[in-house]
Amino acid sequence: MLAKIDMVLFAVFCFAVALGIYITFTYYVLFSEDIVLTLTEQAAPLLLLIFVGLAAYSSIFLSLKNLQPEYLVKEENQKMQVEKEYLQLAAGNMSERIKLMEEVSAQNSRAAHDRHHFNNILLELLETGENQKVAALLKKKSVDTKD
């Protein structure tokens, strides 16, 4: 915010310098009856005005040149901030996906445990010759998995 205020003040100062130089030259040119006589008689003030103008514009261009790297750094910082926010968002999404994968893995583990237990019951019933119970359990399991 302070940098924007500084830039506004700098622009106002540049405009004031340019306007002052323009008004001074206009005064010498418009309010003289003989321009050649005015330019010869007022050579020293006009040369001083030219040098002041050159110095002012040179300092303005140097200031702009010196301010440019500062604004490039600020722009780079803004880009890095946006990238940081994007990476944080991506990391949040990734952690949500990892949680979902852990939940699915836990569900798969429980399902594998249940299948293992069911298969052991079937095996035990088959070994004891209780085929009717095996058929009933398989039918029940088939109905339960359809839902």
Protein Blocks (a to p, Z undefined) as FASTA:
>chain_A
ZZmmmmmmmmmmmmmmmmmmmmmmmmmmmmpfblklmmmmmmmmmmmmmmmmmmmmmmmm
mmmmmmmmmmmmmmmmmmmmmmmmmmmmmmmmmmmmmmmmmmmmmmmmmmmmmmmmmmmm
mmmmmmnopaklmmmmmmmmmmmmmZZ
